[in-house]
């Protein structure tokens, strides 16, 4: 049997697939939140804006900022659910911890702290 074949995929337990899909969904939500962050954040004042007298927005766009927070909270909840499932299912196998879930949790917490405590 060739590695990575369809037969191997059929042998993967259901909950391992659920963990994989939750991880992919969480990262997809985080990427969408990063795109929303780009449009919601205050604009930076540069030398060109000073020279040409271009006004810049120094506040968060409220609707996009709220969408950014909602997306990060959803991503955080999905990753915490995935971490809890990972801990419950693989309690005996301590080697089966998914590092990308922890990175996603820290990234979501960092984004929320960036929004609430300063930019």
Backbone torsions as a table, in degrees:
resi	resn	phi	psi	omega
1	UNK	NA	129.9	-178.7
2	UNK	-75.7	139.6	179.7
3	UNK	-67.1	133.8	-179.7
4	UNK	83.5	16.7	-178.5
5	UNK	-84.4	175.0	-179.9
6	UNK	-66.3	-32.8	177.5
7	UNK	-65.6	-37.2	175.8
8	UNK	-64.5	-39.2	-179.7
9	UNK	-66.2	-34.5	178.8
10	UNK	-70.0	-23.9	-179.7
11	UNK	-85.0	-11.9	178.9
12	UNK	-69.3	130.4	-179.8
13	UNK	-61.6	154.5	-176.8
14	UNK	-58.2	-44.5	-175.0
15	UNK	-70.7	-26.6	174.3
16	UNK	-68.6	-37.5	175.2
17	UNK	-66.2	-40.1	178.0
18	UNK	-61.2	-42.7	177.5
19	UNK	-61.4	-41.4	178.4
20	UNK	-63.5	-45.3	-179.9
21	UNK	-67.8	-36.4	176.1
22	UNK	-64.0	-38.8	178.0
23	UNK	-64.8	-45.1	178.5
24	UNK	-63.6	-43.2	179.3
25	UNK	-63.3	-41.7	178.7
26	UNK	-62.3	-43.0	179.2
27	UNK	-69.6	-33.7	176.2
28	UNK	-64.3	-42.7	176.3
29	UNK	-62.0	-40.4	179.6
30	UNK	-65.4	-39.6	177.9
31	UNK	-65.3	-41.3	176.6
32	UNK	-63.1	-40.0	178.1
33	UNK	-64.3	-35.1	178.1
34	UNK	-67.3	-36.9	176.9
35	UNK	-67.6	-42.4	177.8
36	UNK	-63.9	-38.4	177.9
37	UNK	-58.5	-39.7	-178.8
38	UNK	-60.5	-37.4	-178.9
39	UNK	-89.2	-19.8	-176.3
40	UNK	-90.9	-25.1	-172.8
41	UNK	-69.8	158.2	173.9
42	UNK	-64.9	148.5	-179.9
43	UNK	-81.0	149.6	-180.0
44	UNK	-87.8	145.6	176.7
45	UNK	-88.5	119.7	-178.7
46	UNK	-114.3	177.8	178.7
47	UNK	-63.4	-40.2	-179.9
48	UNK	-64.8	-38.2	178.0
49	UNK	-69.3	-30.7	176.0
50	UNK	-70.3	-44.5	-176.8
51	UNK	-65.2	-47.3	-175.2
52	UNK	-90.9	0.4	176.2
53	UNK	68.3	32.5	180.0
54	UNK	-81.1	130.5	179.2
55	UNK	-79.4	140.9	179.0
56	UNK	-117.7	151.6	179.6
57	UNK	-84.2	121.8	-177.6
58	UNK	-108.3	26.9	179.3
59	UNK	-139.3	159.7	177.0
60	UNK	-75.7	139.7	171.0
61	UNK	-71.6	123.7	-168.0
62	UNK	-62.2	-49.5	-175.8
63	UNK	-67.0	-42.0	178.2
64	UNK	-71.0	-33.4	175.9
65	UNK	-64.9	-41.3	176.7
66	UNK	-65.2	-40.7	177.1
67	UNK	-63.1	-38.7	177.3
68	UNK	-60.8	-45.9	-179.9
69	UNK	-66.0	-42.9	179.7
70	UNK	-61.8	-43.7	179.7
71	UNK	-64.5	-40.8	178.6
72	UNK	-66.7	-36.7	178.6
73	UNK	-68.2	-40.1	176.6
74	UNK	-63.5	-44.7	177.6
75	UNK	-61.9	-38.9	178.3
76	UNK	-66.4	-42.1	178.9
77	UNK	-65.0	-42.0	178.5
78	UNK	-63.2	-42.7	-178.7
79	UNK	-71.1	-34.8	176.2
80	UNK	-68.3	-37.5	175.3
81	UNK	-63.9	-42.0	178.4
82	UNK	-65.1	-40.0	177.7
83	UNK	-65.3	-40.9	178.5
84	UNK	-65.4	-43.0	176.6
85	UNK	-62.2	-41.3	179.0
86	UNK	-61.9	-41.6	-179.6
87	UNK	-68.5	-41.7	-178.2
88	UNK	-69.3	-43.8	-174.6
89	UNK	-73.7	-36.7	-174.1
90	UNK	-115.6	44.9	-179.1
91	UNK	-65.8	-37.4	179.7
92	UNK	-76.1	-38.5	178.7
93	UNK	-88.6	93.8	179.2
94	UNK	-73.9	-7.9	-179.3
95	UNK	-84.7	-2.9	-172.2
96	UNK	-102.5	33.1	179.0
97	UNK	-84.6	129.7	-178.4
98	UNK	-89.3	114.3	-176.1
99	UNK	-69.8	-32.0	-178.1
100	UNK	-64.2	-26.6	176.1
101	UNK	-67.3	-43.0	178.7
102	UNK	-65.7	-38.2	177.8
103	UNK	-64.9	-39.8	178.7
104	UNK	-66.0	-39.7	177.8
105	UNK	-62.5	-46.1	179.7
106	UNK	-65.5	-36.7	179.1
107	UNK	-67.6	-42.0	178.1
108	UNK	-65.7	-42.1	177.3
109	UNK	-64.9	-37.9	176.6
110	UNK	-65.0	-40.7	177.3
111	UNK	-65.2	-40.5	178.2
112	UNK	-67.2	-39.6	178.5
113	UNK	-68.9	-33.0	175.9
114	UNK	-64.0	-40.7	-179.7
115	UNK	-70.8	-45.1	-173.7
116	UNK	-83.8	-28.2	-173.3
117	UNK	-112.8	4.9	172.7
118	UNK	140.1	149.1	173.3
119	UNK	-145.3	NA	NA
